[in-house]
Amino acid sequence: GVINQMNLDAQMNLLLNPTSSKDTDKRKKIQFCNEKSDCLGNISEQTFDNFLVSPSNYSAVKIIKNICENPGQDFPLIYIVGKSGLGKTHLIHASYKELSKKSPVYFSSGKDFYDFYQEQCGKFGHSKTLRDFVNSFDVLILDDIEEVYQEKDFQSYFCHLYNHFSFKKRQIILSGFNSPKDLMDTVPKFYSRINSGLIQEIGPMDSDLAISYLEKISQD
């Protein structure tokens, strides 16, 4: 009869046009594996215990430790400024190690985050990527964002993530060579957001730190 023919047509259509794996993937939650953080070095060796504290970095260390105890509360966005070799990345690694004990953390360089996030947006669309990312992590840590901050798409991604993380009282930690106040060629909403948090500078190496550093090298 007509009903049997309709059922047959439906079955034939399903066989000839099965649901694509791409459609199925879109219904799954994106798995934001963070394998690329390996490019930042051996995280397990970068801790607060082996970080050399001196007057030039004491404030930064104290604030980061406070954030690790109360993520998203006092300083939901912190930007650590420091030239190469002053311990900026070491401090970022140490914070990741502590924060990951209690919260899901996404940690990578700014460039690797941008490449990966953009790839997911291409596969699944921005709305789903944003929703799944926000639902997957309580802390976002990006190192060396000066490599990527001028990318307009990065600025857009960050603004959306900032809005959601801020509303949900989650933690964002950024680092770079230059102060966010000096990040030119950016859209106003990105500039205002990235400058809305606490800006903490790691100062030049003083004599106390230099002596401690040399002693540490000799012991190693």
Backbone hydrogen bonds in HBPLUS format (Angstrom, degrees):
<---DONOR---> <-ACCEPTOR-->    atom                        ^
c    i                          cat <-CA-CA->   ^        H-A-AA   ^      H-
h    n   atom  resd res      DA  || num        DHA   H-A  angle D-A-AA Bond
n    s   type  num  typ     dist DA aas  dist angle  dist       angle   num
A0005-GLN N   A0001-GLY O   3.10 MM   4  6.28 154.5  2.17 143.1 150.4     1
A0006-MET N   A0002-VAL O   2.91 MM   4  6.20 148.2  2.01 145.1 154.1     2
A0007-ASN N   A0003-ILE O   2.93 MM   4  6.24 155.4  1.99 149.9 156.4     3
A0008-LEU N   A0004-ASN O   2.88 MM   4  6.10 156.5  1.94 146.9 153.7     4
A0009-ASP N   A0005-GLN O   2.85 MM   4  6.08 155.4  1.91 144.8 151.8     5
A0010-ALA N   A0006-MET O   2.95 MM   4  6.16 154.4  2.01 144.7 151.5     6
A0011-GLN N   A0007-ASN O   2.93 MM   4  6.18 157.4  1.98 149.0 154.9     7
A0012-MET N   A0008-LEU O   2.87 MM   4  6.08 159.9  1.91 150.9 156.6     8
A0013-ASN N   A0009-ASP O   2.87 MM   4  6.05 154.6  1.94 144.5 151.9     9
A0014-LEU N   A0010-ALA O   2.99 MM   4  6.24 148.6  2.09 142.5 150.6    10
A0015-LEU N   A0011-GLN O   3.00 MM   4  6.28 152.5  2.08 146.3 153.5    11
A0016-LEU N   A0012-MET O   2.87 MM   4  6.07 159.3  1.91 151.7 157.5    12
A0017-ASN N   A0013-ASN O   2.75 MM   4  5.65 140.3  1.90 139.8 150.7    13
A0024-THR N   A0020-SER O   3.13 MM   4  6.49 158.2  2.18 147.2 153.4    14
A0025-ASP N   A0021-SER O   2.81 MM   4  5.99 154.4  1.88 144.6 151.7    15
A0026-LYS N   A0022-LYS O   3.11 MM   4  6.33 144.0  2.25 140.7 149.3    16
A0027-ARG N   A0024-THR O   3.09 MM   3  5.47 145.0  2.22 106.4 116.2    17
A0028-LYS N   A0025-ASP O   3.06 MM   3  5.18 145.7  2.18 101.8 112.1    18
A0037-SER N   A0034-ASN O   3.31 MM   3  6.02 168.4  2.32 117.1 120.6    19
A0038-ASP N   A0035-GLU O   3.19 MM   3  6.17 171.6  2.19 125.3 127.7    20
A0039-CYS N   A0036-LYS O   3.05 MM   3  5.85 162.7  2.08 121.1 125.0    21
A0040-LEU N   A0037-SER O   3.00 MM   3  5.61 163.0  2.03 116.0 121.6    22
A0041-GLY N   A0038-ASP O   3.05 MM   3  5.59 168.7  2.07 118.4 121.2    23
A0045-GLU N   A0042-ASN O   3.18 MM   3  5.89 155.2  2.25 117.9 124.0    24
A0046-GLN N   A0043-ILE O   2.98 MM   3  5.33 153.9  2.05 113.5 121.6    25
A0051-PHE N   A0048-PHE O   3.26 MM   3  5.06 165.8  2.28 102.6 105.4    26
A0057-ASN N   A0054-SER O   3.03 MM   3  5.62 154.9  2.09 118.4 125.3    27
A0058-TYR N   A0054-SER O   2.86 MM   4  5.60 121.5  2.21 156.5 173.4    28
A0203-GLY N   A0056-SER O   2.99 MM 147  4.82 151.4  2.07 153.2 144.6    29
A0061-VAL N   A0057-ASN O   3.05 MM   4  6.32 163.6  2.08 159.9 164.5    30
A0062-LYS N   A0058-TYR O   2.96 MM   4  6.18 165.2  1.98 154.7 158.9    31
A0063-ILE N   A0059-SER O   2.99 MM   4  6.15 162.0  2.02 151.9 156.3    32
A0064-ILE N   A0060-ALA O   2.99 MM   4  6.12 163.9  2.01 149.7 154.3    33
A0065-LYS N   A0061-VAL O   2.98 MM   4  6.13 159.6  2.02 150.7 156.3    34
A0066-ASN N   A0062-LYS O   3.08 MM   4  6.27 149.2  2.18 139.8 148.3    35
A0067-ILE N   A0063-ILE O   2.93 MM   4  6.24 150.3  2.02 147.7 156.0    36
A0068-CYS N   A0064-ILE O   2.96 MM   4  6.25 150.9  2.04 146.7 154.4    37
A0069-GLU N   A0065-LYS O   3.19 MM   4  6.47 135.9  2.39 137.8 148.5    38
A0069-GLU N   A0066-ASN O   3.18 MM   3  5.17 130.6  2.43  93.5 106.4    39
A0070-ASN N   A0066-ASN O   2.96 MM   4  6.23 145.0  2.09 144.1 154.3    40
A0073-GLN N   A0070-ASN O   3.33 MM   3  5.81 159.1  2.38 138.2 136.3    41
A0172-ILE N   A0076-PRO O   2.77 MM  96  6.01 151.3  1.85 151.6 161.5    42
A0198-LEU N   A0077-LEU O   2.91 MM 121  6.36 148.7  2.01 161.4 155.7    43
A0078-ILE N   A0172-ILE O   3.11 MM  94  6.57 154.4  2.17 153.4 160.7    44
A0174-LEU N   A0078-ILE O   2.89 MM  96  6.24 168.2  1.91 163.9 167.6    45
A0079-TYR N   A0198-LEU O   2.79 MM 119  6.18 163.0  1.82 164.7 168.7    46
A0200-GLN N   A0079-TYR O   2.90 MM 121  6.15 162.9  1.93 153.6 159.4    47
A0080-ILE N   A0174-LEU O   2.81 MM  94  6.18 167.5  1.83 149.1 148.3    48
A0176-GLY N   A0080-ILE O   3.06 MM  96  6.54 149.4  2.15 163.7 167.1    49
A0081-VAL N   A0200-GLN O   2.86 MM 119  6.07 160.9  1.89 142.3 148.4    50
A0202-ILE N   A0081-VAL O   2.76 MM 121  6.08 161.4  1.79 173.7 177.3    51
A0082-GLY N   A0176-GLY O   3.15 MM  94  6.51 155.6  2.21 150.6 157.5    52
A0091-LEU N   A0087-GLY O   2.97 MM   4  6.11 157.6  2.02 148.8 153.9    53
A0092-ILE N   A0088-LYS O   3.08 MM   4  6.39 147.2  2.20 141.0 150.4    54
A0093-HIS N   A0089-THR O   2.87 MM   4  6.14 159.1  1.91 152.4 157.3    55
A0094-ALA N   A0090-HIS O   2.93 MM   4  6.21 159.5  1.98 150.1 155.7    56
A0095-SER N   A0091-LEU O   3.01 MM   4  6.21 154.3  2.08 143.3 149.8    57
A0096-TYR N   A0092-ILE O   2.99 MM   4  6.27 153.8  2.06 146.9 154.3    58
A0097-LYS N   A0093-HIS O   2.95 MM   4  6.25 159.9  2.00 152.8 157.9    59
A0098-GLU N   A0094-ALA O   3.14 MM   4  6.42 153.5  2.22 145.5 151.7    60
A0099-LEU N   A0095-SER O   2.85 MM   4  5.93 171.4  1.85 156.0 159.1    61
A0100-SER N   A0096-TYR O   2.93 MM   4  5.80 158.9  1.97 149.7 154.5    62
A0101-LYS N   A0098-GLU O   3.20 MM   3  5.61 157.0  2.25 108.6 115.6    63
A0102-LYS N   A0099-LEU O   3.10 MM   3  5.76 155.7  2.16 116.5 122.5    64
A0103-SER N   A0099-LEU O   2.96 MM   4  5.97 145.6  2.08 154.8 165.5    65
A0138-ASP N   A0104-PRO O   2.94 MM  34  5.62 163.2  1.97 148.2 152.1    66
A0139-VAL N   A0104-PRO O   3.31 MM  35  6.56 143.8  2.45 155.7 157.3    67
A0106-TYR N   A0139-VAL O   2.93 MM  33  6.29 165.8  1.95 156.8 159.6    68
A0141-ILE N   A0106-TYR O   2.84 MM  35  6.14 167.7  1.86 170.8 172.6    69
A0108-SER N   A0141-ILE O   3.19 MM  33  6.64 156.4  2.25 159.4 164.3    70
A0143-ASP N   A0108-SER O   3.08 MM  35  6.40 155.7  2.14 138.3 146.0    71
A0113-PHE N   A0109-SER O   3.02 MM   4  6.22 161.1  2.06 153.8 159.2    72
A0110-GLY N   A0143-ASP O   2.82 MM  33  5.67 150.9  1.90 160.9 154.3    73
A0114-TYR N   A0110-GLY O   2.99 MM   4  6.15 163.8  2.01 147.3 151.8    74
A0115-ASP N   A0111-LYS O   2.99 MM   4  6.22 167.9  2.01 153.7 156.3    75
A0116-PHE N   A0112-ASP O   3.00 MM   4  6.05 165.2  2.02 147.1 151.6    76
A0117-TYR N   A0113-PHE O   2.78 MM   4  5.83 170.8  1.79 159.7 162.9    77
A0118-GLN N   A0114-TYR O   2.94 MM   4  5.90 160.8  1.98 146.7 152.5    78
A0119-GLU N   A0115-ASP O   3.08 MM   4  6.18 148.0  2.19 137.0 145.7    79
A0120-GLN N   A0116-PHE O   3.04 MM   4  6.39 153.9  2.11 148.9 155.3    80
A0121-CYS N   A0117-TYR O   2.97 MM   4  6.24 152.9  2.04 146.8 154.6    81
A0122-GLY N   A0118-GLN O   3.00 MM   4  6.24 148.1  2.10 142.9 151.1    82
A0123-LYS N   A0119-GLU O   3.14 MM   4  6.45 142.5  2.29 140.4 150.1    83
A0124-PHE N   A0120-GLN O   2.80 MM   4  5.88 169.9  1.81 159.4 162.0    84
A0125-GLY N   A0121-CYS O   2.76 MM   4  4.42 140.7  1.91 120.4 128.2    85
A0129-THR N   A0125-GLY O   3.18 MM   4  6.28 163.1  2.21 148.8 154.1    86
A0130-LEU N   A0126-HIS O   2.85 MM   4  5.95 166.7  1.87 157.1 160.5    87
A0131-ARG N   A0127-SER O   2.96 MM   4  6.11 167.4  1.97 148.3 152.3    88
A0132-ASP N   A0128-LYS O   2.85 MM   4  5.95 171.3  1.85 156.0 158.6    89
A0133-PHE N   A0129-THR O   2.93 MM   4  5.95 153.4  2.00 143.8 151.7    90
A0134-VAL N   A0130-LEU O   2.98 MM   4  6.12 172.8  1.99 156.7 158.4    91
A0135-ASN N   A0131-ARG O   3.02 MM   4  6.16 148.9  2.12 142.9 151.8    92
A0136-SER N   A0133-PHE O   2.99 MM   3  5.05 150.1  2.09 102.1 111.7    93
A0137-PHE N   A0133-PHE O   3.21 MM   4  6.37 138.4  2.39 156.4 164.4    94
A0171-GLN N   A0138-ASP O   3.11 MM  33  6.48 150.2  2.21 163.8 162.1    95
A0140-LEU N   A0171-GLN O   2.92 MM  31  6.36 155.4  1.98 151.7 159.3    96
A0173-ILE N   A0140-LEU O   2.84 MM  33  6.27 161.6  1.87 159.6 164.8    97
A0142-LEU N   A0173-ILE O   2.94 MM  31  6.44 157.5  1.99 162.4 169.1    98
A0175-SER N   A0142-LEU O   3.11 MM  33  6.59 127.2  2.40 157.7 164.4    99
A0147-GLU N   A0144-ASP O   3.44 MM   3  6.23 170.4  2.45 116.1 118.6   100
A0145-ILE N   A0175-SER O   3.16 MM  30  6.53 162.9  2.19 165.9 164.8   101
A0148-VAL N   A0145-ILE O   2.98 MM   3  5.53 165.2  2.01 118.2 123.0   102
A0149-TYR N   A0145-ILE O   2.93 MM   4  5.77 137.4  2.12 162.1 175.5   103
A0151-GLU N   A0148-VAL O   3.02 MM   3  5.75 165.6  2.04 126.1 130.7   104
A0155-GLN N   A0151-GLU O   3.07 MM   4  6.44 159.5  2.11 153.9 159.4   105
A0156-SER N   A0152-LYS O   3.02 MM   4  6.31 154.0  2.09 146.6 153.6   106
A0157-TYR N   A0153-ASP O   2.83 MM   4  6.12 167.3  1.85 157.5 160.4   107
A0158-PHE N   A0154-PHE O   2.86 MM   4  6.02 168.7  1.88 156.4 159.6   108
A0159-CYS N   A0155-GLN O   3.05 MM   4  6.19 160.3  2.09 144.8 149.9   109
A0160-HIS N   A0156-SER O   3.19 MM   4  6.45 163.6  2.21 154.6 157.6   110
A0161-LEU N   A0157-TYR O   3.00 MM   4  6.26 165.6  2.02 154.3 158.7   111
A0162-TYR N   A0158-PHE O   2.71 MM   4  5.85 162.4  1.74 157.3 162.8   112
A0163-ASN N   A0159-CYS O   3.04 MM   4  6.22 160.8  2.08 146.4 150.8   113
A0164-HIS N   A0160-HIS O   3.24 MM   4  6.53 161.8  2.27 149.5 153.1   114
A0165-PHE N   A0161-LEU O   2.81 MM   4  5.96 172.0  1.82 161.6 164.4   115
A0166-SER N   A0162-TYR O   2.81 MM   4  5.77 162.0  1.84 151.6 157.0   116
A0167-PHE N   A0163-ASN O   3.09 MM   4  6.17 157.7  2.14 139.7 145.7   117
A0168-LYS N   A0164-HIS O   3.01 MM   4  6.16 154.1  2.08 148.2 155.0   118
A0170-ARG N   A0165-PHE O   2.80 MM   5  4.84 169.6  1.81 147.0 149.1   119
A0169-LYS N   A0166-SER O   3.20 MM   3  5.00 160.3  2.24  99.8 105.2   120
A0182-ASP N   A0179-SER O   2.87 MM   3  5.45 157.9  1.92 116.9 124.0   121
A0183-LEU N   A0180-PRO O   3.23 MM   3  5.16 167.7  2.25 104.2 107.1   122
A0190-PHE N   A0187-VAL O   3.09 MM   3  5.52 127.3  2.38 110.9 123.9   123
A0191-TYR N   A0187-VAL O   3.06 MM   4  6.32 167.1  2.07 159.7 163.7   124
A0192-SER N   A0188-PRO O   2.89 MM   4  6.04 162.2  1.92 154.9 159.2   125
A0193-ARG N   A0189-LYS O   3.19 MM   4  6.17 155.0  2.26 133.3 139.8   126
A0194-ILE N   A0190-PHE O   2.95 MM   4  6.07 170.3  1.96 159.0 161.6   127
A0195-ASN N   A0191-TYR O   3.17 MM   4  6.16 131.5  2.42 135.4 146.6   128
A0196-SER N   A0193-ARG O   3.08 MM   3  5.00 161.8  2.12 102.7 108.1   129
A0210-ALA N   A0206-ASP O   2.91 MM   4  6.12 156.9  1.96 153.0 160.5   130
A0211-ILE N   A0207-SER O   2.99 MM   4  6.18 159.8  2.03 149.9 153.9   131
A0212-SER N   A0208-ASP O   3.04 MM   4  6.28 162.9  2.07 147.3 152.2   132
A0213-TYR N   A0209-LEU O   2.81 MM   4  5.95 153.6  1.88 148.3 155.9   133
A0214-LEU N   A0210-ALA O   2.97 MM   4  6.20 159.9  2.01 148.0 152.7   134
A0215-GLU N   A0211-ILE O   2.96 MM   4  6.18 156.0  2.02 148.6 155.5   135
A0216-LYS N   A0212-SER O   2.94 MM   4  6.12 152.4  2.02 143.6 151.2   136
A0217-ILE N   A0213-TYR O   2.99 MM   4  6.26 156.8  2.04 149.4 155.2   137
A0218-SER N   A0214-LEU O   3.03 MM   4  6.25 159.2  2.08 145.9 151.3   138
A0219-GLN N   A0215-GLU O   3.05 MM   4  6.28 145.3  2.18 142.6 151.7   139
A0220-ASP N   A0216-LYS O   2.96 MM   4  6.22 149.4  2.06 146.2 154.7   140
